Amino acid sequence: EQGAKILDVRTPEEFAAGAKPGAINIPVQVIANEIAAAASPGDTLVIYCKMGGRADVAAQILRSMGYAKSFNVGGLYDW
């Protein structure tokens, strides 16, 4: 989606090994504390990880924090 921010919620090591162009790395373990520096609650957030599980957790956390347009798109190679 045009204008969406892409969040990679894998570890920094996984991110360094390869990521989607333009992705922002915020590991799921720290997403609640670090999201405000990368996005506003009105932003559309496209979230991925390696297989989709961590992205699902991250999307749930973000939606509970008011980031209503947070979407799990699955794993790195799913899209």
N, CA and C of each residue as an Amber inpcrd file, in Angstrom:
protein
   237
   0.8490000  -1.1820000   0.0000000   0.0000000   0.0000000   0.0000000
   0.8890000   1.2390000   0.0000000   0.5640000   2.1740000  -0.8380000
   1.3630000   3.3900000  -0.9260000   1.3230000   4.1490000   0.3940000
   2.4900000   4.5430000   0.8620000   2.5880000   5.3190000   2.0900000
   2.6820000   4.4920000   3.3500000   2.5550000   3.1860000   3.2510000
   2.6620000   2.3280000   4.4290000   4.1120000   2.2460000   4.8760000
   4.2970000   2.0720000   6.1680000   5.6230000   1.8300000   6.7130000
   5.7840000   0.3290000   6.8820000   6.9540000  -0.1610000   6.5000000
   7.2360000  -1.5920000   6.5810000   8.0670000  -1.8370000   7.8340000
   7.5390000  -2.6810000   8.7230000   8.2460000  -3.0130000   9.9520000
   8.7210000  -4.4570000   9.9110000   9.9880000  -4.6450000  10.1590000
  10.6030000  -5.9620000  10.2760000  10.8130000  -6.1890000  11.7670000
  10.1140000  -7.1590000  12.3450000  10.1710000  -7.3590000  13.7940000
  11.1010000  -8.5030000  14.1980000  12.0050000  -8.8730000  13.2910000
  13.0040000  -9.8900000  13.6010000  14.1540000  -9.2700000  14.4050000
  15.1110000 -10.0980000  14.7820000  16.2810000  -9.6090000  15.5180000
  17.1590000  -8.7590000  14.6000000  18.0050000  -7.9120000  15.1810000
  18.9290000  -7.1310000  14.3500000  19.8340000  -8.0190000  13.4890000
  20.2110000  -9.1650000  13.9950000  21.0570000 -10.0800000  13.2310000
  20.3100000 -10.6220000  12.0130000  19.0590000 -11.0070000  12.1960000
  18.2440000 -11.4820000  11.0740000  18.0490000 -10.3670000  10.0510000
  17.7760000  -9.1690000  10.5380000  17.5700000  -8.0180000   9.6710000
  18.8230000  -7.7430000   8.8300000  19.9900000  -7.8000000   9.4690000
  21.2440000  -7.5410000   8.7700000  21.5200000  -8.5720000   7.6780000
  20.9830000  -9.7700000   7.8360000  21.2090000 -10.8360000   6.8550000
  20.3420000 -10.6650000   5.6090000  19.3520000  -9.7790000   5.6630000
  18.4860000  -9.5330000   4.5180000  17.1200000  -9.0790000   4.9530000
  16.6200000  -8.0430000   4.3000000  15.3240000  -7.4710000   4.6650000
  14.6740000  -6.8500000   3.4350000  13.4030000  -6.5310000   3.5510000
  12.6810000  -5.8460000   2.4860000  13.2340000  -4.4210000   2.3490000
  13.3800000  -3.9270000   1.1330000  13.8530000  -2.5510000   0.9450000
  12.9450000  -1.5520000   1.6760000  13.5560000  -0.6550000   2.4040000
  12.8190000   0.3780000   3.1170000  12.2720000  -0.0410000   4.4600000
  12.4830000  -1.2860000   4.8580000  11.9540000  -1.7670000   6.1340000
  12.6730000  -1.1270000   7.3150000  11.9290000  -0.9540000   8.3840000
  12.4530000  -0.4430000   9.6450000  12.5180000  -1.6260000  10.5990000
  13.6640000  -1.8420000  11.2230000  13.8240000  -2.9740000  12.1330000
  13.5220000  -2.5520000  13.5580000  12.4370000  -3.1190000  14.0940000
  12.1080000  -2.9600000  15.5080000  11.7310000  -4.3600000  16.0070000
  12.6290000  -5.0320000  16.7210000  12.3200000  -6.3780000  17.2010000
  11.0410000  -6.4000000  18.0390000  10.2920000  -7.4710000  17.9020000
   9.0090000  -7.5880000  18.5920000   9.1590000  -7.3980000  20.1000000
  10.2890000  -7.8050000  20.6530000  10.4960000  -7.7090000  22.0950000
  10.5210000  -6.2690000  22.6000000  10.8130000  -5.3140000  21.7280000
  10.9140000  -3.9100000  22.1490000   9.9420000  -2.9940000  21.4070000
   9.0490000  -3.5690000  20.6410000   8.1970000  -2.7440000  19.7810000
   7.3380000  -1.7540000  20.5550000   6.8210000  -2.1470000  21.7060000
   5.9690000  -1.2400000  22.4790000   6.7400000  -0.0040000  22.9340000
   8.0200000  -0.1690000  23.2170000   8.8360000   0.9500000  23.6960000
   9.4230000   1.7990000  22.5750000   9.5710000   1.2430000  21.3730000
  10.2860000   1.9430000  20.3140000   9.4320000   2.3960000  19.1300000
   8.1700000   2.0070000  19.0790000   7.3540000   2.3270000  17.9130000
   7.1340000   3.8300000  17.7450000   7.0230000   4.5740000  18.8190000
   6.7290000   6.0080000  18.7230000   7.8060000   6.7690000  17.9450000
   9.0430000   6.2670000  17.9580000  10.1130000   6.9320000  17.2160000
  10.0270000   6.6750000  15.7140000   9.2630000   5.6530000  15.3240000
   9.2090000   5.2650000  13.9120000   7.8680000   5.5320000  13.2410000
   6.7990000   5.6100000  14.0260000   5.4680000   5.7240000  13.4220000
   4.4940000   6.4360000  14.3440000   3.4660000   6.9930000  13.7270000
   2.3600000   7.6170000  14.4580000   1.1720000   6.6730000  14.4470000
   0.2590000   6.8010000  15.4070000  -0.8980000   5.9060000  15.4500000
  -1.7440000   5.8970000  14.1760000  -1.7170000   6.9390000  13.3930000
  -2.4970000   6.9880000  12.1600000  -1.8240000   6.3420000  10.9620000
  -0.5590000   5.9720000  11.1120000   0.1840000   5.3640000  10.0050000
  -0.3150000   3.9510000   9.7140000  -0.1740000   3.5470000   8.4650000
  -0.4250000   2.1620000   8.0830000   0.8880000   1.4130000   8.2430000
   0.8490000   0.3220000   9.0130000   2.0450000  -0.4470000   9.3070000
   1.9130000  -1.8510000   8.7370000   2.8410000  -2.2000000   7.8790000
   2.9050000  -3.5310000   7.2700000   4.0290000  -4.2530000   8.0040000
   3.6880000  -5.3480000   8.6760000   4.6240000  -5.9940000   9.5950000
   4.9630000  -7.4020000   9.1260000   6.2500000  -7.7290000   9.1510000
   6.6680000  -9.0890000   8.8090000   7.7930000  -9.5490000   9.7290000
   8.0320000 -10.8550000   9.7220000   9.1440000 -11.4670000  10.4430000
   9.6790000 -12.5920000   9.5690000  10.1230000 -13.6830000  10.1460000
  10.6320000 -14.7880000   9.3390000   9.5080000 -15.6760000   8.8210000
   8.5820000 -16.0470000   9.7140000   7.5100000 -16.9720000   9.3440000
   6.1060000 -16.3820000   9.5460000   5.9680000 -15.3130000  10.3070000
   4.6720000 -14.6900000  10.5260000   4.2190000 -14.6400000  11.9760000
   4.7750000 -15.4970000  12.8210000   4.3440000 -15.5450000  14.2230000
   4.6720000 -14.2890000  15.0010000   5.8880000 -13.8350000  14.9050000
   6.2770000 -12.6160000  15.6240000   5.5570000 -11.3990000  15.0590000
   5.3160000 -11.3950000  13.7640000   4.5900000 -10.2810000  13.1470000
   3.1650000 -10.2160000  13.6750000   2.5590000 -11.3800000  13.9080000
   1.2060000 -11.4170000  14.4600000   1.1860000 -10.8440000  15.8690000
   2.1480000 -11.2280000  16.6870000   2.2470000 -10.7010000  18.0510000
   2.4490000  -9.1870000  18.0030000   3.3530000  -8.7320000  17.1460000
   3.6260000  -7.2960000  17.0340000   2.3790000  -6.5240000  16.6020000
   1.6580000  -7.0480000  15.6260000   0.4390000  -6.3800000  15.1540000
  -0.5930000  -6.2780000  16.2740000  -0.7290000  -7.3230000  17.0660000
  -1.6710000  -7.2960000  18.1840000  -1.2600000  -6.2560000  19.2250000
   0.0320000  -6.2190000  19.5440000   0.5310000  -5.2240000  20.4970000
   0.2530000  -3.8160000  19.9810000   0.5900000  -3.5770000  18.7210000
   0.4070000  -2.2390000  18.1570000  -1.0570000  -1.8320000  18.0990000
  -1.9340000  -2.7470000  17.7070000  -3.3640000  -2.4080000  17.6810000
  -3.8620000  -2.0740000  19.0840000  -3.3780000  -2.7910000  20.1000000
  -3.8020000  -2.5020000  21.4790000  -3.2900000  -1.1430000  21.9500000
  -2.2500000  -0.6390000  21.2990000  -1.6870000   0.6670000  21.6410000
  -2.2950000   1.7970000  20.8100000  -3.2480000   1.4840000  19.9420000
  -3.9030000   2.5130000  19.1470000  -3.4240000   2.6120000  17.7160000
  -2.5130000   1.7520000  17.3030000  -2.0530000   1.7060000  15.9140000
  -2.9940000   0.7700000  15.1570000  -4.1820000   1.2860000  14.8560000
  -5.2660000   0.4620000  14.3120000  -4.9590000  -0.1340000  12.9440000
  -4.1340000   0.5510000  12.1740000  -3.8210000   0.0660000  10.8190000
  -2.4890000  -0.6930000  10.8250000  -2.4140000  -1.7300000  11.6600000
  -1.2370000  -2.5860000  11.7700000  -1.5820000  -3.9430000  11.1880000
  -0.8510000  -4.3650000  10.1570000  -1.1930000  -5.5840000   9.4340000
  -0.0280000  -6.5540000   9.3590000  -0.2690000  -7.7870000   9.7570000
   0.7030000  -8.8780000   9.6500000   0.6350000  -9.4030000   8.2200000
   1.7440000  -9.3030000   7.4960000   1.7830000  -9.8380000   6.1340000
   2.5520000 -11.1550000   6.0850000   2.9070000 -11.6910000   7.2500000
   3.5310000 -12.9990000   7.3100000   5.0370000 -12.9440000   7.3480000
   5.6330000 -13.9120000   6.6440000   7.0820000 -14.0510000   6.6440000
   7.7580000 -13.2570000   5.5400000   9.0390000 -13.1350000   5.6650000
   9.8650000 -12.3560000   4.7390000   9.6250000 -12.7460000   3.2820000
   9.4610000 -14.0250000   2.9980000   9.3170000 -14.4710000   1.6070000
   7.8790000 -14.7540000   1.2200000   6.9250000 -14.3900000   2.0570000
   5.5160000 -14.6200000   1.7500000   4.9480000 -13.6010000   0.7570000
   5.5820000 -12.4530000   0.6100000   5.0190000 -11.4190000  -0.2550000
   6.0580000 -10.7350000  -1.0960000
